[in-house]
Amino acid sequence: MTRIKICGLTRAEDAVLAAQLGADFLGMIFVPESPRFLRAEQAAELVRAVRAESPSQPRFVGVFRNAPAEMLRRTAASIGLDYLQLHGSESEHDVRAAGVPVIKGLHVGTALPDTNAHPSAEWLLFDTLHERHSGGTGQRFDWQLLDGYVRTKPFLLAGGITPDNVADAIRTVRPDAIDLASGVESAPGIKDHHKLRTLFERVRTA
């Protein structure tokens, strides 16, 4: 089954439900400009709740944009992050300096960006290019552009995925994982539990 990442989590009850439903990755955003921004102490509480209440133990992902390597390592260690998602203009040097396995976010506009620029990243994530936002916009890009991606490493598909189009996304793109934030929300950072349940049901039958 295609793996699932639920991102932009801000509430423990949402994270626990996502884990119980079978999420493979849970994402928390450490970009201050984001409406889903979490402080480190809030994120640590969320991680503790999932580990205490869910028999399933997903991987925890911290999303950062152009943050210093020392801050990345310190935050990952204090919270217990399994991955860092670097979602800005980070270089290959930044990926190597992170000290934690990296998911490198790439923004797709009218063409596919250079998919070979970050060989040290463990995963790539393709998201929609937006002038003012780096994610969580609910907008999708042209999935056909990924026909040109030579699968040198696993990738997550993000940008405008919802329970209504997730089966089409999986059939069309065949991603290793999907990444949703706004597609399963009632408001930024507030996950809709009905949408979460519907998402997992539809991924399983896609």
Secondary structure, DSSP 8 states (H G I E B T S, - for coil): --EEEE-S---HHHHHHHHHHT-SEEEEE--TTSTTB--HHHHHHHHHHHHHH-SS--EEEEEESS--HHHHHHHHHHHT-SEEEE-SS--HHHHHHT-S-EEEEEEESSS---TTS-TT-SEEEEEE--SS-SS-------GGGGGG---SS-EEE-SS--TTTHHHHHHHH--SEEEESGGGEEETTEE-HHHHHHHHHHHHH-
